[in-house]
């Protein structure tokens, strides 16, 4: 650095003033390194020009006395929606570098994002700073280098990771090339400790990183894909934000891949010259994110009015880059503090003059339009998507979306709740998976969806509801019920355990050879409630364990999560479930001092894999349950809607009362009724010598959960059972044939679109279920949320990632197809689209 007198500025009052002073203060090549951009610097200029086109809209007599600039991001309060962007080598501007910057940002209540190439150690920066510290992450070819950086920052107290996604290599920066720029002696990346010097190493140099561009070319991993977000989550507990997003599609992919925040950035114009200005793309990205996570922006901010413009067009906060180094070069830590103060003061002034009382109110009304009169695309207000007619959660299909408004917890609100103070289940990914599928289905209405596992709509006729309701009323009348009793049976609450238990027990005897007294049946709100009641009753303490066959239906793991019940996954092999694996898991849990209580399984045409348990395995499982004193939770909703003869249920083979049978009429009758049941004929004894049925205990729990199951729904269900004398198999002759044909068409189309030699070369394979709604397809790439978005967006076909169904992890390269809801023509077209997607995705580096 060479000190030179400032030209034309004595007392800086604006960020432009600080820039002029800094230029005089810094050596020319250092100034160019800080100030320059890529190529002809069109994007560099466009960032500031975009803000120049925005006109703020003054409002008068608003009653606003003192605007509140405070905001909350990722659980931390910021004094203003402004942070310090990641900038390499603050030590180029001042020997104290990032330590001086942290000393200024912390007391100002503003966050600092520390670069991978910081000139001071994470530990020294953390000691100097009192505000939030985030780590900007470049991923190196050697992932262990990146892992070590992340772990070191987390130990130092950093609170988030910012993945720079737009730099597989550094942009072509002509100023640096013409200057032959190399880092001055003594300027080093203090936290890399010589790791990954590669081609950037300068022989005889203390730094080993003298050429930033050369080092990046040699050591940055250019083949990163969206899975890097999952990898970062696997090596750190910190939230991950993705920086470098400039399109709505990439924003959606970032969310799908698990990003906790998005930063709209073009790297300060230093990467792809000709890319859009960040402010210009902000509205479309804001609309795509729709409040799902914090949305931040950098690039071109040169004053408080720019901050307000960014907030108005959709950002939750902004990051300030080069001006921070200007302040550091001019006045060290005090210079940075003054730069930040100027921006926050100007923001407060702009908020006051536009009548904006709080940051949360900084919406589109704060801006007017473009300078040339072109209408300005304002911030798209967050909207609640129109609800989809969707199947219930038990079918791993879309559910009604959670209403989305402003990002919860990102802006100060006296009544706002902190998510970390809510039950941990609300942050568990298993509870978000179906909402994500619903959102994808809503976003791409023209896509063919193999995701919903719900019945085919063509089987239902509206007038049937009234026919079956009348049939049940006639049944009550024939049984001697008075008009008042019939009215009460339909309009009043009714018994908690259900008013059609006798009809259900009769149907189970005729359909399934399950002979149990009606008193052992509890009528539930769908099978999901049956699962909830059974798990709640059976798991009594922290040492009790629920085992599940994996992959498994997400409803059981979701219920367990809501109840804080530990789940132990018993992985299926290539040929399905093996009792030996369950026994090994039981013994392992007992060795840990834990008590296995129950094992959940879908023996017939399971969701999600479509597998069916052989008869010999069923017998072996019942013997194992008796020998190890556990119960089996049997869930079999797909038997009556599958073609051909079915194997006996576990409950029909159960002579030792080891099976709690979970049932549903969603597939066999219709899902809108939301009627399920649980058969719990196990004896429960108390300390006083009394005894009853497990069903009685479940009824007690149900009385505190749903009180009772809708009498009208029970009445319609009963009418349907009465119409076929309890034999639901007769009601489902046509539906079973239809679903069987749908499965055969799907398998045929898979064969046609993936000929044997081609699928062998690709590494694609699938199973061939004999019934049910589902089958699994193995792929040569990760079938994750990011792949799903690409499949829907570019190829018009939707499916379900199998990883949703593995509570212990797994299934990353598989997807689930549901064949129940589509016509044969849609299946044929959908399979062609799926094949195009798989072949295109397989050609990408993985």
Number of C-alpha atoms within 10 A of each C-alpha: 15 8 13 13 12 16 13 9 13 10 9 18 12 16 22 15 19 28 22 17 25 26 23 19 21 22 17 14 19 20 20 18 20 23 18 20 26 23 19 15 20 17 27 28 16 21 24 18 14 17 24 13 15 20 17 22 15 16 14 10 7 12 10 16 9 13 18 18 22 18 23 21 21 16 14 16 20 24 19 25 26 29 25 26 24 25 21 21 25 27 22 25 26 22 18 17 23 33 26 24 28 30 22 28 27 20 13 19 20 24 26 29 24 31 25 24 22 26 26 24 20 27 16 13 25 21 13 18 23 18 23 23 28 26 25 27 26 22 25 19 16 13 12 12 14 20 19 14 19 23 15 16 24 20 12 17 15 24 20 24 28 26 23 21 21 20 23 19 17 19 20 17 22 17 20 21 12 9 13 10 17 19 20 14 10 14 21 25 23 16 20 19 12 15 15 20 19 16 18 21 20 17 9 7 14 15 22 24 27 25 18 19 20 17 21 24 18 18 21 19 17 17 11 17 13 20 18 14 20 13 12 20 16 11 13 15 13 20 18 25 28 28 26 25 25 23 16 18 16 20 26 21 18 25 21 19 21 20 23 21 24 28 27 26 27 26 27 25 28 20 24 23 19 15 15 20 27 30 28 18 18 29 23 21 26 27 19 20 23 21 21 17 21 26 28 26 30 29 27 28 25 19 22 22 23 25 29 27 25 30 26 24 29 29 29 29 25 25 22 25 21 21 27 28 32 29 28 31 29 26 19 22 24 16 23 27 23 22 27 27 16 19 23 22 17 19 25 24 17 23 28 22 20 21 23 27 20 20 24 20 15 24 21 22 18 24 22 17 17 17 12 8 9 9 10 18 16 22 23 18 17 19 13 12 15 10 15 14 10 17 20 23 21 22 26 24 22 27 22 18 19 13 11 14 13 17 19 20 20 25 24 19 13 6 6 11 11 11 14 10 7 10 13 12 17 14 12 13 12 19 20 16 22 25 18 18 26 23 19 22 22 17 15 16 11 12 20 22 25 24 27 29 26 24 23 17 12 10 12 12 8 7 8 13 18 11 14 20 21 15 20 22 21 15 16 16 14 10 9 11 15 12 12 8 14 18 12 13 20 17 12 13 16 16 16 21 24 21 21 18 20 16 17 22 21 21 22 20 15 16 15 20 15 21 14 17 14 16 18 21 28 30 30 30 21 25 27 24 24 27 29 21 23 23 23 18 15 17 21 12 11 11 16 20 25 24 24 25 23 25 27 25 26 23 22 21 26 23 21 21 19 17 15 16 21 16 19 21 22 26 22 17 10 7 10 16 22 17 18 12 14 23 16 11 18 22 15 13 18 14 10 9 11 16 19 24 21 24 23 26 23 24 27 27 23 26 30 30 28 25 25 20 18 15 14 8 14 19 13 14 19 23 16 17 22 14 9 13 12 19 22 23 27 23 25 21 26 25 24 27 27 26 20 14 8 14 15 17 21 26 24 16 16 16 10 12 17 23 27 26 24 28 24 26 21 23 21 19 22 19 18 14 20 22 26 25 25 27 28 26 22 17 13 13 12 8 6 6 6 8 11 14 16 23 25 19 16 24 22 15 17 23 13 10 12 13 17 21 25 23 21 16 18 26 23 24 26 24 26 24 23 18 17 13 14 22 20 23 20 15 18 19 15 14 23 22 16 20 23 23 18 23 26 18 19 22 18 14 19 21 15 14 17 20 12 13 9 12 16 11 10 17 13 20 17 17 16 16 21 20 29 33 30 27 26 24 19 19 20 18 20 22 25 22 26 20 21 25 26 19 23 24 17 13 21 20 28 26 22 27 26 24 21 27 25 23 22 14 13 15 21 17 17 23 25 26 25 29 31 26 21 22 15 17 10 15 23 19 14 23 25 19 21 23 18 17 20 21 16 12 19 17 11 10 9 12
